[in-house]
């Protein structure tokens, strides 16, 4: 998580909590496109390809608790 910016960390946690891009955008008061860009950057920085991989990484690293 150290490689991510503070905003990317926020987005990663919200993704792992199951929020959609629309819900994340509303919560962070940004556009959906901004959220998509953040998710793309997060995946690249962490060497992941899909949103489910991001969720699994968040669970595995203790960023969020599994439901």
DRENTOR-954800 format. One line per 5 residues: number of its first residue (from 1); their letters; for each residue z, y, x of N, C-alpha, C. Coordinates in nm, 4 decimals, always signed. Each point is the difference from the previous one (the first is absolute). Example, Ala and Ser with C-alpha at 12.3 -4.5 7.8 and 13.67 -1.06 7.14 Angstrom:
1 = as = +0.7800/-0.5690/+1.3190/+0.0000/+0.1190/-0.0890/+0.0000/+0.1200/+0.0900 ~ -0.0720/+0.1050/-0.0350/+0.0060/+0.1190/+0.0820/+0.0730/+0.1090/-0.0770
! end
This chain:
1 = xxxxx = +0.0000/-0.1187/+0.0832/+0.0000/+0.1187/-0.0832/+0.0000/+0.1251/+0.0877 ~ +0.0358/-0.0144/+0.1269/+0.0035/+0.1148/+0.0902/-0.1376/+0.0615/+0.0210 ~ -0.1049/-0.0795/-0.0157/-0.1349/+0.0514/+0.0230/-0.0504/+0.0831/-0.1175 ~ +0.0710/-0.0071/-0.1127/-0.0426/+0.0722/-0.1194/+0.0670/+0.1368/-0.0069 ~ -0.0728/+0.0962/-0.0560/+0.0593/+0.1307/-0.0241/+0.1038/-0.0149/-0.1117
6 = xxxxx = +0.0819/+0.1026/-0.0168/+0.1010/-0.0043/-0.1052/-0.0657/-0.0172/-0.1369 ~ -0.1086/+0.0691/-0.0249/-0.0686/-0.0110/-0.1295/-0.0594/-0.1399/-0.0170 ~ -0.0575/-0.0552/+0.1063/-0.0549/-0.1358/-0.0070/+0.1115/-0.1002/-0.0285 ~ +0.1166/+0.0208/+0.0578/+0.1136/-0.0874/-0.0281/+0.0368/+0.0063/-0.1474 ~ +0.0033/+0.1213/-0.0551/+0.0299/+0.0159/-0.1420/-0.1022/-0.0746/-0.0855
11 = xxxxx = -0.1269/+0.0162/+0.0323/-0.1055/-0.0655/-0.0762/+0.0112/-0.1522/+0.0131 ~ +0.0240/-0.0498/+0.1206/+0.0122/-0.1446/+0.0216/+0.1131/-0.0581/-0.0836 ~ +0.1116/+0.0694/-0.0056/+0.1145/-0.0476/-0.0781/-0.0333/-0.0002/-0.1486 ~ -0.0667/+0.1037/-0.0468/-0.0365/+0.0066/-0.1417/-0.1027/-0.1073/-0.0359 ~ -0.0934/-0.0262/+0.0899/-0.0958/-0.1096/-0.0221/+0.0762/-0.1316/-0.0115
16 = xxxxx = +0.0934/-0.0217/+0.0921/+0.0769/-0.1247/+0.0014/+0.0887/-0.0137/-0.1234 ~ +0.0357/+0.1118/-0.0605/+0.0791/-0.0032/-0.1231/-0.0873/-0.0263/-0.1228 ~ -0.1310/-0.0100/+0.0224/-0.0906/-0.0366/-0.1079/-0.0639/+0.1156/-0.0738 ~ +0.0149/+0.1208/+0.0510/-0.0603/+0.1148/-0.0675/-0.1505/+0.0049/+0.0259 ~ -0.0736/+0.0471/-0.0981/-0.1442/+0.0186/+0.0145/-0.0266/+0.1290/+0.0759
21 = xxxxx = -0.1239/+0.0187/+0.0428/-0.0357/+0.1245/+0.0676/+0.0257/+0.1208/-0.0904 ~ -0.0291/-0.0137/-0.1276/+0.0229/+0.1092/-0.0946/+0.1483/+0.0337/-0.0081 ~ +0.0840/-0.1018/-0.0097/+0.1445/+0.0218/-0.0084/+0.0546/+0.0625/+0.1284 ~ -0.0508/-0.0468/+0.1135/+0.0431/+0.0561/+0.1283/-0.0414/+0.1462/+0.0092 ~ -0.1229/+0.0293/-0.0393/-0.0497/+0.1383/+0.0042/+0.0862/+0.0911/-0.0861
26 = xxxxx = +0.0353/-0.0462/-0.1179/+0.0838/+0.0804/-0.0886/+0.1382/+0.0217/+0.0606 ~ +0.0569/-0.1039/+0.0569/+0.1350/+0.0100/+0.0565/+0.0041/+0.0931/+0.1213 ~ -0.1043/-0.0066/+0.0841/-0.0017/+0.0798/+0.1221/-0.0709/+0.1345/-0.0175 ~ -0.0524/+0.0238/-0.1190/-0.0712/+0.1234/-0.0334/-0.1165/+0.0233/+0.0973 ~ -0.0848/-0.1017/+0.0087/-0.1230/+0.0060/+0.0787/-0.1110/-0.0621/-0.0838
31 = xxxxx = -0.1231/+0.0076/+0.0476/-0.1111/-0.0597/-0.0744/-0.0067/-0.1506/+0.0261 ~ -0.0668/-0.0684/-0.0919/-0.0217/-0.1438/+0.0188/-0.0802/-0.0268/+0.1266 ~ -0.0954/+0.0858/+0.0292/-0.0809/-0.0164/+0.1207/+0.0885/+0.0077/+0.1242 ~ +0.0968/+0.0883/+0.0003/+0.0926/+0.0108/+0.1128/+0.0783/-0.1297/+0.0157 ~ +0.0442/-0.0560/-0.1102/+0.0732/-0.1272/+0.0054/-0.0910/-0.1090/+0.0564
36 = xxxxx = -0.1245/-0.0060/-0.0480/-0.0941/-0.1012/+0.0521/-0.0194/+0.0165/+0.1498 ~ -0.0115/+0.1251/+0.0453/-0.0154/+0.0250/+0.1437/+0.1225/-0.0471/+0.0773 ~ +0.1182/+0.0283/-0.0524/+0.1226/-0.0446/+0.0663/+0.0036/-0.1531/+0.0090 ~ -0.0336/-0.0660/-0.1098/+0.0016/-0.1470/+0.0000/-0.0993/-0.0538/+0.1030 ~ -0.1167/+0.0590/+0.0071/-0.0997/-0.0417/+0.0993/+0.0543/+0.0156/+0.1418
41 = xxxxx = +0.0636/+0.1131/+0.0279/+0.0562/+0.0241/+0.1334/+0.1152/-0.0956/+0.0301 ~ +0.0831/-0.0263/-0.0994/+0.1123/-0.0931/+0.0174/-0.0525/-0.1386/+0.0364 ~ -0.0973/-0.0469/-0.0767/-0.0557/-0.1327/+0.0262/-0.0572/-0.0073/+0.1413 ~ -0.0739/+0.1023/+0.0398/-0.0612/+0.0007/+0.1339/+0.1068/+0.0010/+0.1087 ~ +0.1005/+0.0847/-0.0160/+0.1044/+0.0098/+0.1021/+0.0798/-0.1289/+0.0145
46 = xxxxx = +0.0170/-0.0718/-0.1109/+0.0786/-0.1232/+0.0035/-0.0854/-0.1244/+0.0231 ~ -0.1302/+0.0197/+0.0117/-0.0894/-0.1130/+0.0237/-0.0131/-0.0917/-0.1205 ~ +0.0074/+0.0589/-0.1183/-0.0095/-0.0763/-0.1241/-0.1313/+0.0324/-0.0693 ~ -0.0389/-0.0877/-0.0959/-0.1271/+0.0237/-0.0690/+0.0152/+0.0258/-0.1490 ~ +0.1102/-0.0473/-0.0583/+0.0133/+0.0111/-0.1450/+0.1366/+0.0543/-0.0409
51 = xxxxx = +0.0035/+0.0509/-0.1211/+0.1258/+0.0514/-0.0559/+0.1059/-0.1109/-0.0102 ~ -0.0356/-0.1220/-0.0441/+0.1004/-0.1071/-0.0024/+0.0583/-0.0301/+0.1394 ~ -0.0815/+0.0117/+0.1038/+0.0521/-0.0187/+0.1351/+0.1014/+0.1090/+0.0335 ~ -0.0244/+0.1211/-0.0451/+0.0935/+0.1095/+0.0214/+0.1318/-0.0283/-0.0714 ~ -0.0077/-0.0478/-0.1220/+0.1204/-0.0330/-0.0760/+0.0792/-0.1094/+0.0712
56 = xxxxx = -0.0689/-0.1040/+0.0459/+0.0674/-0.1081/+0.0720/+0.0647/+0.0512/+0.1284 ~ -0.0690/+0.0872/+0.0722/+0.0558/+0.0568/+0.1239/+0.1243/+0.0825/-0.0313 ~ -0.0034/+0.0755/-0.1083/+0.1167/+0.0805/-0.0386/+0.1182/-0.0901/-0.0327 ~ -0.0247/-0.1091/-0.0697/+0.1070/-0.0955/-0.0304/+0.0532/-0.0629/+0.1284 ~ -0.0912/-0.0476/+0.0827/+0.0388/-0.0695/+0.1234/+0.0788/+0.0892/+0.0955
61 = xxxxx = -0.0328/+0.1301/+0.0003/+0.0660/+0.0927/+0.0922/+0.1205/+0.0701/-0.0618 ~ +0.0323/-0.0350/-0.1234/+0.1180/+0.0556/-0.0642/-0.0137/+0.1447/-0.0454 ~ -0.1232/+0.0482/-0.0166/-0.0197/+0.1371/-0.0489/+0.0397/+0.0102/-0.1449 ~ -0.0214/-0.1080/-0.0738/+0.0417/-0.0097/-0.1409/+0.0486/-0.1427/-0.0231 ~ +0.0822/-0.0168/-0.1020/+0.0464/-0.1316/-0.0352/-0.1022/-0.0680/-0.0909
66 = xx = -0.0120/-0.1308/+0.0158/-0.0897/-0.0735/-0.0894/+0.0557/+0.0045/-0.1412 ~ -0.0896/+0.0076/-0.0968/+0.0473/+0.0044/-0.1396/+0.0658/-0.1303/-0.0404
! end
